[in-house]
Amino acid sequence: MQLIRWHRLTTLFMGSPLRLALFLLVLFLPLAGMNQNLEKKISLTLTNTPLKEVLQQLSLEGDIRFSYSSTAIPVDQEITFTCRETPIREILNKILGERNIEWLAIENQIVLKRKHADQFARIAKQVKALPSFVISGYLRDTLTGEALIGANMIVRELSTGTTTNPYGYYSLSLPLGIHEVEFSYLGYREEVRSVELNRDTTISIDLHETSLGMREVVISARDNEQLPGVNQPGDFSFSGATLDKLPGFAGDVDVLKALQILPGIRSYGDGSSLFYVRGGNNDQNLLMIDEAPIYNPSHLFGFYSVLAPDAVNDMEIYKGDFPARYGGRASSVINITAREGNMKRFSFGGNLGPYASSLTLEGPIIKDKASFLVSGRLSTLNWLNYLVDDAGSFDFYFYDINAKINLKATRKDRIFLTFFTGRDEFNRFTNSVYRTYGISWNNMAGTLRWNHLFNPKLFSNTTLNYSSYNYYLYLSSDRKSHWQSSIGNLTLKSDFTWFLNPNNTLRSGFAVSRYHSNPGNVTQQGDEEQLEVRDVARYTAMEYILYLSNEQKIGKRLSLDYGIRLPVWQNFGPTTVYFFDANHAVIDTVKVGKNNYYDLFFSPEPRVSVGFALNPISSLKASYSRTTQFVQLLSNATGPFTSLEVWAPSGPNIQPLKTDQITLGYFLKFASSRFYFSAEGFYKFFRNHIDYTDHANLLYNPLLEGELRFGTAQSYGLELMLQKPAGKLSGWIGYTWSRAQVKTPEVNDGNPYPAGFDSPHNLCLYLSYDTRKRWSFSANWVFMTGNPITSPVAFYQYNGYTVPVYGEKNNDRLPDYHRLDLSIVYRLNRPGKRFRHQLAVTLYNAYGRANPFSESYNKYRDNQGRFVVPSNLDGNYELVPTVISVAGIIPSINYQFKF
């Protein structure tokens, strides 16, 4: 019957060419019209819109009919999507592809059907038989040329992809053929390219930023979009857009305070830049700017950090499993990548406020080849003198400068030069009996980096960096006599990344560092009263590091990241080494000559993490890591306002701190990826944990190593986080339950006790609402269990004084800490203008909570029966309350501009 019909058809038309032409025209005209409709460019803004309504809207916009089964297609699934002047074909690929739906143009309609697992299996089988080629390149901002770090490159039909490295570079092996490649980055319009791959191909893309107010606030987990099991536990990142949205302090976004509203990261409290990660001390956090460490990141005793937000491009935070390329600290790594500067045009921006002001200049040295950026900040605090009775009694200021030069030397070579310096000065004019005349501290860091691309699969980065920190306590009015402590390092390192294939990325490298440390010595000149001269031994050491790691994907669900880090620590003279007996009395002294070796440590550090994708929206992850810290901060201060920092390396009397950490996490995206949820549990064990004898003297003490005691510590906890990253209303809520305990045989009678930063309950809530026109609002609320303190268990009378009697260490707590910060931003002109300016009003501690940071029991009663301490720390004799808080409400109004 079919043969008869076909014969009749051919007989009808073959006899007449005109009839055949008309037949073909009728047959293919609907398909041609369909193609034209699919190429029509439209704009869409969808927020929680069911798929059924989206298809209806596309049908009206493009005059397209859709055919599908409502039982096979999830028509009630909600979609959030925004595009501008985008072809309907690309919209369909994006919206339907993400939901495992394929579409076909048949006659004059679009037929939708589900993709099946066996189809992917067939594709995978075919792909394996094809030769592979490498697609690689850089992703940058189209207006500035700035590298986009952590941007996505995805090939959905193969369910594979990758992300850019810290220099915006990506590389991925794909089979021979034509591929639809998506390039995307948070806050930027997506680019889709059709790539015919028949040889190694380089494609560099400039992405367009969405308009002001459209940038989403997100803390990403460095999660590859197509494989939810790839990222490591405890790995987060902040973009510059995220930092811009946070309330900050006094109208100035603070990078370190942004960290402290993440689960697992706990701040000390008001007026402090100290933070503690998963039960580790504050010196166990490695903070770097372009790979150069910063030893004291605080301005104004911690109210500000030294990291100017205008100079920050990206910030990575590792608090779980460190990649093998990072080490040297026991609890966290914070790697800040500085902005490179605008390669397209000159621009400037600033922030004018009552407490500090900043100015940033950037632009091309040679357009599209070399650029510069300079950002400076200066405090404006001395007007506060007029608010106190003894006007002019103190003088305080701080400043910092960030600068960077970026050069594209050749197609395969780039050179970066980064410089940072910051300084604080505080002078107090008083008649105190304490003969001090002020303090100051400064940081300096510099980095020279060379990126080289050997081939599309092999990328290298060689770095030479220097960092130093100095603290001065002045003992004479002319500042010629002073106490000084310092630490610094010079490091040469080289890192190699080999994109072996889509399933394996190998990383290896080496580093050589030289450290020097002065734990505190006095220089005396002039006519002031002389102190007894003591020589506190200085330290010199070398560190050698090798590492190797592999990021491996096994199938579509399983991912591994494993490696090993091999550090060697070696101490050199000149120095003096003291040896102590069991009672910590000196039994021998050895003078070590210059460049003579006297001690060595070797501590292999295995790292492994496993990720398993339960389904496209959820995954489980587990990790184990060992870290070793060879240089540690010696401080028994209980308050946040101290920069009297003494750094000492491992040696005969100080064993390296070693930490083993196990983590387990669950990660989920739900409600069409509009919400992210994570839950992570961790356990850490510390060996050779430093503790101190009672009333330890660490200031100007040649025998300070004899004041140390050693034991173990452990911490464990659960971290929960719910995040809404996109939309007008965005934000997150995080909760941490954790404990940190210390056990030292010679402290607290050998009984375990809570660490000074142990805080069982921590809650952070952040919300941001952007009208996307003129106004934006943000609020940040934090709650923490009060810090442990040691309080008296009894009092007795002696010569008219009440003397406290103390029991177990850290047997009590300060009141719980909580604070609300508010911010309102009004844009003075509409989005899209080249010159943008705005007013920002902030309230730090909006409801004026008096959060105590210390409590003293060296007290007596005054005539009114109040308990007071005899004298405060600056030497005046005014009465000071027993419980001391930092500040009440701190308002600020800032004018911010950018051109």
Salt bridges, closest charged atoms under 4 A:
GLU39 OE2 - ARG89 NE 2.69
GLU78 OE1 - ARG674 NH2 3.20
GLU98 OE2 - LYS94 NZ 2.60
GLU98 OE1 - ARG99 NH1 3.40
GLU98 OE2 - ARG156 NH2 3.54
GLU102 OE2 - LYS113 NZ 3.60
ASP118 OD2 - ARG122 NH1 3.63
GLU146 OE1 - ARG339 NE 3.96
GLU157 OE2 - HIS179 ND1 3.46
GLU182 OE1 - ARG156 NE 3.08
GLU190 OE1 - LYS94 NZ 2.81
GLU209 OE2 - ARG215 NH1 2.98
GLU225 OE2 - ARG156 NH2 2.87
ASP252 OD2 - ARG377 NH1 2.90
ASP270 OD1 - ARG819 NH1 3.87
ASP290 OD2 - LYS404 NZ 3.10
ASP290 OD2 - ARG449 NH2 3.35
GLU291 OE1 - LYS493 NZ 2.75
ASP314 OD2 - ARG222 NH2 2.62
GLU316 OE2 - ARG222 NE 3.43
GLU340 OE1 - ARG414 NH2 3.63
GLU362 OE2 - ARG339 NH2 2.61
ASP368 OD1 - LYS344 NZ 2.98
ASP400 OD2 - HIS299 NE2 2.95
ASP400 OD2 - ARG377 NH2 2.83
ASP413 OD1 - HIS452 ND1 2.64
ASP424 OD1 - HIS299 ND1 2.58
GLU425 OE2 - ARG423 NE 2.75
GLU425 OE1 - ARG479 NH1 2.76
ASP495 OD2 - LYS493 NZ 2.63
GLU532 OE1 - ARG534 NH2 3.91
ASP535 OD1 - ARG538 NH1 3.96
GLU551 OE2 - ARG507 NE 3.11
GLU605 OE1 - ARG565 NE 3.98
GLU605 OE1 - ARG607 NH2 2.54
ASP660 OD1 - ARG626 NE 2.89
ASP660 OD2 - ARG687 NH1 2.89
GLU680 OE1 - ARG278 NH2 3.43
ASP691 OD1 - LYS809 NZ 3.52
GLU719 OE2 - ARG278 NE 2.78
GLU719 OE1 - LYS319 NZ 2.65
GLU746 OE1 - HIS584 NE2 2.72
GLU746 OE1 - ARG709 NE 3.73
ASP758 OD2 - ARG739 NH2 3.10
ASP758 OD2 - ARG813 NH2 2.47
ASP770 OD2 - LYS245 NZ 2.55
ASP770 OD2 - ARG827 NH2 2.84
ASP821 OD2 - ARG819 NH2 2.78
ASP862 OD2 - ARG866 NE 2.97
ASP874 OD2 - ARG428 NH2 3.44
